[in-house]
Amino acid sequence: MKQKSALSYFNTFFIFFGISLIIEFFYMGILGMVQGTTLTILELALSFDNAVINALILANMSPIWRKRFLTWGMLIAVFGVRLIFPILIVFATTDLSFIESFSLAINNPIEYERIIKDSHHIVMAFGGIFLLMIFLTFLFNENKDVHWIKIIEKYASRWSSVGNLKILIAIFIVAILGYYTPSEIKISNVLTKIDKADIILPMIYGILLFLCIEFFRGILEDDGKKHNTKNFEIEKEKIENISNSKLLKGGFASFIYLELIDMSFSFDGVLGAFAISQNIIIIMLGLGAGAFAVRNLTILMVDRGTVAEYKYLEHGAMWSVGLLATSMIIQIFMHLPHGLIIAFAIIPIAFALIHSIKENNLKGENIIKI
């Protein structure tokens, strides 16, 4: 059977991007098209590590759940995260109803942007700690025998057997921020008084959400046998047992997990989008097209076995997650340039890919090209 070309994987992206350009042109003219295209590029650059993480999880899901990831998942990604979520922020942080919040987003984008930016520290706290939990789960994994940055990963794996260090570190960070968080921070370059609970509670909720999802996945993927796998990386033995028992339910749990990870990765892109456009429709279309490209890239990597072939690619993606989580926590208190955040997303993956290629060449292995 002839292998699909790499370009053919992006058919849905090209279709959505083309439709988006048409809508943007009739909605705001050439300016709308330029803004939408810029947002698409921004989303793709910021979410490249998201594609690798998605591929790690999706590789262990059945074909039917992969299709649902591209259908139902895209509806959630485009309309749920890129449209409804920013409106929910306004709804949750003001006295406006959901309908009034939606009307504000459409009819008064300047005021809408101001409210979103006023909630920036809350969203960064929640998303940052959630992504940090993903990175710490990968780092403190006693069953991981492949190490990329050995001086850190090797010793982290050893120390993971002592206790649940990811929870200890996460709670320690929350405690430190709870003690040292100032009563005033800069919001839109204006020194604004805040309640420490606006930072501490979202971080606690982020940790609780991660632990609940882990617990939920464990229940659905349990086949009644004892496993040693305690981490984000699922071992072969467990995968085989899942596939022979409750794969459909496990697929559902992984699907929910993927959508939550996508939401966390999207926080920075959604908030950063307002620097380019204040129009919610342009933002949804531009970021939505980028989300399609990320999903298509994920399927390509799964079908081509890219993550398995380049053994350090997962490590690079996870270090990107760690850096992105750190940047989001820092952004609670200060602004970071978009270029720096994009570098956090891309550079670790690029180095991990280069290292993997070099090691494969030394072993004389054939490289699977994306």
C-alpha positions as CSV (number, residue, x, y, z in Angstrom):
1,M,0.0,0.0,0.0
2,K,1.4,3.4,-1.1
3,Q,2.3,5.7,1.8
4,K,0.4,9.0,2.0
5,S,2.4,12.1,1.1
6,A,3.2,14.4,4.0
7,L,1.3,17.2,2.4
8,S,-1.9,15.2,2.2
9,Y,-2.1,15.1,6.0
10,F,-2.8,18.8,6.0
11,N,-5.9,18.8,3.7
12,T,-8.2,19.8,6.5
13,F,-5.9,22.6,7.5
14,F,-5.8,24.0,4.0
15,I,-9.6,23.8,3.7
16,F,-10.2,25.5,7.1
17,F,-7.4,28.1,6.4
18,G,-8.9,28.9,3.0
19,I,-12.4,29.3,4.4
20,S,-11.0,31.4,7.2
21,L,-9.3,33.8,4.8
22,I,-12.6,34.3,2.9
23,I,-14.5,35.0,6.1
24,E,-11.8,37.3,7.4
25,F,-11.8,39.3,4.1
26,F,-15.5,39.9,4.1
27,Y,-15.4,40.6,7.8
28,M,-12.4,43.0,8.0
29,G,-10.9,43.2,4.6
30,I,-7.2,42.7,3.9
31,L,-6.4,43.7,7.5
32,G,-8.5,40.8,8.8
33,M,-6.6,38.4,6.5
34,V,-3.2,39.6,7.6
35,Q,-4.2,39.4,11.3
36,G,-5.7,36.0,10.9
37,T,-2.7,34.6,9.1
38,T,-0.3,36.1,11.7
39,L,-2.3,34.4,14.4
40,T,-2.2,31.0,12.6
41,I,1.6,31.3,12.4
42,L,1.8,32.3,16.1
43,E,-0.4,29.3,17.1
44,L,1.7,26.8,15.1
45,A,5.0,28.2,16.5
46,L,3.8,28.1,20.1
47,S,2.1,24.7,19.8
48,F,4.7,22.6,18.0
49,D,5.6,20.9,21.3
50,N,1.9,20.3,21.9
51,A,1.9,18.3,18.6
52,V,4.7,16.0,19.9
53,I,2.9,15.5,23.3
54,N,-0.3,14.8,21.5
55,A,1.4,12.2,19.3
56,L,2.8,10.4,22.4
57,I,-0.7,9.9,23.8
58,L,-2.4,9.4,20.4
59,A,-0.1,6.6,19.4
60,N,-1.6,4.4,22.1
61,M,-5.2,5.1,21.1
62,S,-7.4,3.1,18.8
63,P,-8.0,4.4,15.2
64,I,-11.6,5.4,16.0
65,W,-10.4,7.7,18.8
66,R,-7.8,9.2,16.6
67,K,-10.6,10.2,14.2
68,R,-12.6,11.6,17.0
69,F,-9.6,13.6,18.0
70,L,-9.7,15.3,14.6
71,T,-13.5,15.7,14.5
72,W,-15.0,16.3,18.0
73,G,-11.6,17.4,19.3
74,M,-11.4,20.1,16.6
75,L,-14.8,21.4,17.5
76,I,-13.6,21.7,21.1
77,A,-10.3,23.2,20.1
78,V,-11.7,25.8,17.7
79,F,-15.0,26.8,19.3
80,G,-14.5,25.7,22.9
81,V,-11.0,26.9,23.7
82,R,-10.5,29.7,21.1
83,L,-14.0,31.2,21.4
84,I,-15.9,30.0,24.4
85,F,-13.0,29.9,26.9
86,P,-12.1,33.6,26.5
87,I,-15.8,34.5,26.9
88,L,-16.0,32.3,30.1
89,I,-13.1,34.3,31.5
90,V,-15.1,37.5,31.2
91,F,-18.2,35.8,32.5
92,A,-16.3,34.4,35.6
93,T,-14.5,37.7,36.5
94,T,-17.3,40.2,36.0
95,D,-21.0,40.6,36.8
96,L,-21.9,40.1,33.2
97,S,-24.0,37.1,32.1
98,F,-22.6,34.7,29.5
99,I,-24.8,36.3,26.8
100,E,-23.6,39.8,27.8
101,S,-20.0,38.6,27.8
102,F,-20.5,37.2,24.3
103,S,-22.1,40.5,23.2
104,L,-19.2,42.4,24.7
105,A,-16.7,40.3,22.8
106,I,-18.5,41.0,19.5
107,N,-19.5,44.6,20.0
108,N,-16.9,46.1,22.2
109,P,-13.6,44.3,21.6
110,I,-11.5,47.0,23.3
111,E,-13.3,46.6,26.7
112,Y,-13.3,42.8,26.2
113,E,-9.6,42.8,25.7
114,R,-9.1,44.9,28.9
115,I,-11.1,42.4,31.0
116,I,-9.2,39.5,29.5
117,K,-5.8,41.2,30.3
118,D,-7.0,41.9,33.9
119,S,-7.5,38.2,34.3
120,H,-4.1,37.3,32.8
121,H,-2.5,36.4,36.2
122,I,-5.3,34.0,37.1
123,V,-5.1,32.1,33.8
124,M,-1.3,32.0,33.8
125,A,-1.3,30.6,37.4
126,F,-3.8,27.8,36.5
127,G,-2.2,26.9,33.1
128,G,1.4,27.2,34.3
129,I,1.0,24.8,37.3
130,F,-1.0,22.3,35.2
131,L,1.7,22.1,32.5
132,L,4.4,22.0,35.3
133,M,2.7,18.8,36.7
134,I,3.0,17.2,33.2
135,F,6.7,18.0,33.1
136,L,7.4,16.8,36.7
137,T,5.5,13.6,36.0
138,F,7.8,12.9,33.1
139,L,11.0,14.0,35.0
140,F,10.4,12.0,38.2
141,N,9.7,8.7,36.5
142,E,11.5,5.8,38.1
143,N,10.7,3.4,35.2
144,K,12.3,5.7,32.6
145,D,15.5,4.1,31.2
146,V,16.2,6.5,28.4
147,H,17.7,9.8,29.5
148,W,18.5,12.8,27.3
149,I,19.9,15.4,29.7
150,K,21.4,12.7,31.8
151,I,22.8,15.0,34.6
152,I,19.2,15.9,35.5
153,E,17.0,13.1,34.2
154,K,19.0,10.2,35.5
155,Y,19.2,11.5,39.1
156,A,15.5,12.6,39.0
157,S,14.5,9.1,38.1
158,R,16.5,7.7,41.0
159,W,15.0,10.2,43.5
160,S,11.5,9.5,42.2
161,S,11.5,6.2,44.1
162,V,11.8,8.1,47.4
163,G,8.3,9.6,47.3
164,N,5.9,11.6,45.2
165,L,8.3,14.5,44.4
166,K,6.1,16.1,41.8
167,I,3.4,16.9,44.3
168,L,6.0,18.1,46.9
169,I,7.6,20.4,44.3
170,A,4.3,21.7,43.0
171,I,2.9,22.4,46.6
172,F,6.3,24.0,47.5
173,I,6.0,26.4,44.6
174,V,2.5,27.3,45.6
175,A,3.6,27.9,49.1
176,I,6.5,30.1,48.0
177,L,4.3,32.2,45.7
178,G,1.7,32.4,48.5
179,Y,4.3,33.9,50.8
180,Y,6.2,36.2,48.4
181,T,3.5,37.3,46.0
182,P,3.2,41.1,46.2
183,S,-0.1,42.8,46.9
184,E,0.3,44.8,43.6
185,I,1.4,43.6,40.2
186,K,1.5,45.3,36.8
187,I,-1.5,44.6,34.6
188,S,-1.4,46.3,31.2
189,N,1.5,48.4,32.5
190,V,-0.6,49.7,35.4
191,L,0.3,48.8,39.0
192,T,-2.9,47.0,40.2
193,K,-3.8,45.6,43.6
194,I,-4.6,41.9,43.7
195,D,-5.7,39.3,46.2
196,K,-3.1,36.5,46.7
197,A,-6.0,34.1,46.5
198,D,-6.4,35.0,42.8
199,I,-3.0,33.3,42.2
200,I,-2.9,30.6,44.9
201,L,-6.4,29.1,44.3
202,P,-6.0,28.7,40.5
203,M,-2.7,26.9,41.1
204,I,-4.4,24.6,43.6
205,Y,-7.2,24.0,41.1
206,G,-4.6,23.2,38.4
207,I,-2.9,20.6,40.6
208,L,-6.3,19.1,41.6
209,L,-7.4,18.9,38.0
210,F,-4.3,17.1,36.9
211,L,-4.6,14.6,39.8
212,C,-8.3,14.0,39.1
213,I,-7.5,13.4,35.4
214,E,-4.7,11.0,36.3
215,F,-7.1,9.2,38.7
216,F,-9.8,9.1,36.1
217,R,-7.5,7.6,33.5
218,G,-6.3,5.0,36.0
219,I,-9.8,3.8,36.7
220,L,-10.8,3.6,33.1
221,E,-7.5,1.9,32.0
222,D,-7.4,-0.5,34.9
223,D,-7.6,-4.2,33.7
224,G,-7.5,-5.7,37.2
225,K,-3.8,-6.4,37.0
226,K,-1.0,-4.8,38.9
227,H,1.3,-2.5,36.9
228,N,4.5,-0.6,37.8
229,T,3.8,2.3,35.4
230,K,3.1,5.4,37.5
231,N,3.9,8.1,35.0
232,F,3.0,10.0,31.8
233,E,5.0,7.6,29.7
234,I,2.9,4.3,29.2
235,E,5.0,1.2,29.0
236,K,4.4,-1.5,26.3
237,E,3.1,-4.1,28.8
238,K,0.4,-1.8,30.1
239,I,-0.5,-0.7,26.5
240,E,-1.1,-4.4,25.5
241,N,-3.2,-5.1,28.6
242,I,-5.3,-2.0,28.0
243,S,-5.8,-2.9,24.3
244,N,-7.1,-6.3,25.3
245,S,-9.5,-5.0,28.0
246,K,-10.9,-1.5,28.1
247,L,-9.3,0.4,25.2
248,L,-12.5,2.2,24.3
249,K,-12.8,3.7,27.8
250,G,-9.1,4.3,28.0
251,G,-9.4,6.1,24.6
252,F,-12.1,8.3,26.1
253,A,-10.0,9.1,29.1
254,S,-7.0,9.9,26.9
255,F,-9.2,12.0,24.7
256,I,-10.3,14.1,27.6
257,Y,-6.7,14.4,28.8
258,L,-5.6,15.5,25.3
259,E,-8.2,18.2,25.3
260,L,-7.2,19.5,28.7
261,I,-3.5,19.6,27.6
262,D,-4.5,21.4,24.4
263,M,-6.4,23.9,26.5
264,S,-3.4,24.5,28.8
265,F,-1.0,24.9,25.8
266,S,-3.5,27.4,24.3
267,F,-3.7,29.8,27.2
268,D,-0.7,31.8,26.2
269,G,-1.7,31.8,22.5
270,V,-5.2,33.0,23.3
271,L,-4.0,35.8,25.6
272,G,-1.1,36.7,23.3
273,A,-3.5,36.9,20.3
274,F,-4.9,40.2,21.7
275,A,-1.6,41.9,20.9
276,I,-2.4,41.2,17.2
277,S,-6.2,41.6,17.1
278,Q,-9.0,42.4,19.5
279,N,-11.7,40.9,17.4
280,I,-12.9,37.5,18.8
281,I,-13.9,36.2,15.4
282,I,-10.5,36.9,13.8
283,I,-8.8,35.4,16.9
284,M,-11.0,32.3,16.7
285,L,-10.4,31.8,12.9
286,G,-6.7,32.5,13.0
287,L,-5.9,30.4,16.1
288,G,-8.4,27.7,14.9
289,A,-6.5,27.3,11.6
290,G,-3.3,26.9,13.6
291,A,-5.0,24.3,15.8
292,F,-5.9,22.4,12.6
293,A,-2.3,22.4,11.5
294,V,-1.1,21.2,14.9
295,R,-3.7,18.3,14.8
296,N,-2.7,17.3,11.3
297,L,1.0,17.4,12.3
298,T,0.1,15.1,15.2
299,I,-1.5,12.5,13.0
300,L,1.4,12.6,10.6
301,M,3.9,11.9,13.4
302,V,1.7,9.1,14.7
303,D,1.3,7.4,11.3
304,R,5.0,7.8,10.4
305,G,6.2,6.6,13.9
306,T,8.2,9.8,14.2
307,V,8.2,9.9,18.0
308,A,9.3,6.3,18.3
309,E,12.0,6.7,15.7
310,Y,13.6,9.7,17.3
311,K,14.0,8.6,20.8
312,Y,14.8,11.9,22.4
313,L,11.9,13.8,20.7
314,E,9.6,13.1,23.6
315,H,12.3,14.4,26.0
316,G,12.7,17.6,24.0
317,A,8.9,18.1,24.0
318,M,8.7,17.6,27.7
319,W,11.5,20.1,28.4
320,S,9.6,22.6,26.2
321,V,6.6,21.9,28.4
322,G,8.7,22.6,31.5
323,L,10.0,25.9,30.0
324,L,6.6,27.0,28.9
325,A,5.2,26.2,32.3
326,T,7.9,28.2,33.9
327,S,7.3,31.1,31.5
328,M,3.6,31.1,32.4
329,I,4.3,31.3,36.1
330,I,6.8,34.1,35.5
331,Q,4.1,35.9,33.4
332,I,1.9,36.1,36.5
333,F,4.1,39.0,37.5
334,M,5.8,40.3,34.4
335,H,5.6,40.2,30.6
336,L,7.8,38.0,28.5
337,P,8.3,38.6,24.7
338,H,6.5,36.3,22.4
339,G,9.8,35.5,20.6
340,L,11.2,34.1,23.9
341,I,8.1,31.9,24.4
342,I,8.3,30.6,20.9
343,A,12.0,29.8,21.5
344,F,11.0,27.8,24.6
345,A,8.6,25.8,22.5
346,I,10.9,25.0,19.6
347,I,14.6,25.0,20.7
348,P,14.5,22.0,23.0
349,I,12.6,19.9,20.4
350,A,15.0,21.0,17.7
351,F,18.1,20.0,19.8
352,A,16.4,16.7,20.8
353,L,15.6,15.9,17.2
354,I,19.2,16.6,16.1
355,H,20.6,14.5,18.9
356,S,18.3,11.6,17.9
357,I,19.3,11.8,14.3
358,K,23.0,11.8,15.2
359,E,22.5,8.7,17.4
360,N,20.4,6.9,14.8
361,N,23.1,7.6,12.2
362,L,25.8,6.2,14.5
363,K,23.8,3.1,14.9
364,G,23.2,2.8,11.1
365,E,19.5,3.0,11.4
366,N,17.2,4.3,8.7
367,I,15.5,7.5,9.5
368,I,11.8,7.9,9.0
369,K,11.3,11.3,7.4
370,I,8.3,13.5,8.3
